[in-house]
Amino acid sequence: MFNATSKFNNYRRAIALAALSAGLLGISGVASAGVPDESVRAITVSYGDLNLASDQGSKALYARIVSAARAVCGAYDVDARDLHALALEQACETRAIAQAVHQVNVPTLAALYSAHLTRG
């Protein structure tokens, strides 16, 4: 029998899985540490068309990273009334963005990310 409790537990597992996917947000052009599990959501963000030495290129890549993090971490359609699930989703996005910026390892992107952190 499928009841509300088992549905909630499945939902919590899905949120936990989304949080784990933050570590596997793929960035093209960067070697990965291993092969991601097929059950974990990940998105590859391409940036070969951008000049990361420019502010405009870094802003474009940052927007792509944020969009990918939202797609990966928000893939489970969290109910806005579930504050715990919303907090988990936001934490997932924050970790995914931080990891992606770290993996790209470009000073202009890191400076933009740092500015976003201080502004909130």
C-alpha positions in Angstrom: 0.0 0.0 0.0 1.3 3.4 -0.9 0.6 5.9 1.9 1.6 9.5 2.7 4.5 8.4 4.9 6.1 6.3 2.2 5.5 9.1 -0.3 7.3 11.6 2.0 10.2 9.2 2.5 10.6 8.8 -1.2 10.5 12.6 -1.6 13.2 13.0 1.1 15.4 10.5 -0.7 14.9 12.4 -4.0 15.9 15.7 -2.2 19.0 14.0 -0.7 19.9 12.7 -4.1 19.6 16.2 -5.5 21.9 17.4 -2.8 24.5 14.7 -3.6 24.4 15.7 -7.3 25.9 19.1 -6.4 29.3 17.4 -6.3 28.8 16.0 -9.7 27.8 19.1 -11.6 29.9 18.6 -14.8 31.9 21.3 -16.4 33.1 20.8 -19.9 36.9 21.2 -20.4 37.6 20.0 -16.9 38.7 16.5 -16.1 36.3 14.7 -13.8 37.4 12.6 -10.8 35.3 9.6 -11.9 32.3 8.4 -13.8 29.1 9.7 -12.3 26.4 7.3 -11.2 23.6 7.1 -13.7 21.0 7.7 -11.0 22.5 11.1 -10.0 21.5 14.1 -12.0 24.2 16.2 -13.5 24.5 18.8 -16.3 27.5 19.7 -18.4 28.0 23.4 -18.8 29.9 24.4 -21.9 31.9 27.5 -22.0 34.2 27.1 -25.0 32.4 29.9 -26.8 33.1 32.4 -24.0 36.1 34.7 -23.3 36.5 34.1 -19.5 39.2 36.9 -19.3 36.4 39.4 -19.8 33.7 40.4 -17.3 31.0 39.7 -20.0 32.2 36.1 -20.6 32.5 35.4 -16.8 29.0 36.8 -16.3 27.6 34.6 -19.1 29.3 31.5 -17.6 28.1 32.3 -14.1 24.5 32.6 -15.4 24.9 29.2 -17.1 26.2 27.6 -13.9 23.4 29.0 -11.8 20.9 27.8 -14.4 22.4 24.3 -14.4 22.5 24.2 -10.6 18.8 25.2 -10.4 17.9 22.5 -13.0 19.8 19.8 -11.2 18.8 20.7 -7.6 15.3 21.8 -8.4 14.4 18.8 -10.5 12.1 17.3 -7.9 9.5 20.1 -7.9 9.6 21.0 -4.2 6.4 22.2 -2.6 6.9 25.9 -1.5 5.2 25.1 1.8 7.9 22.6 2.7 10.5 24.8 4.2 12.9 22.0 5.0 12.8 20.8 1.4 13.3 24.3 0.1 16.3 24.7 2.4 17.8 21.5 1.1 17.2 22.6 -2.5 18.9 26.0 -1.8 21.9 24.3 -0.1 22.2 22.0 -3.1 22.3 24.9 -5.5 24.8 26.8 -3.4 27.2 23.7 -3.3 26.8 23.1 -7.0 27.6 26.7 -7.9 30.6 26.8 -5.6 32.0 23.5 -6.9 31.5 24.5 -10.5 33.3 27.9 -10.0 36.1 26.0 -8.2 36.4 23.5 -11.0 36.6 26.2 -13.7 39.3 27.9 -11.7 39.3 31.3 -13.5 40.0 34.5 -11.4 37.3 36.6 -13.1 34.6 34.0 -12.5 35.8 33.5 -8.9 35.6 37.3 -8.3 32.1 37.4 -9.7 31.0 34.5 -7.5 32.6 36.2 -4.5 30.7 39.4 -5.2 27.4 37.4 -5.4 28.1 35.8 -2.1 28.7 39.1 -0.3 25.5 40.7 -1.9 23.4 37.7 -1.1 
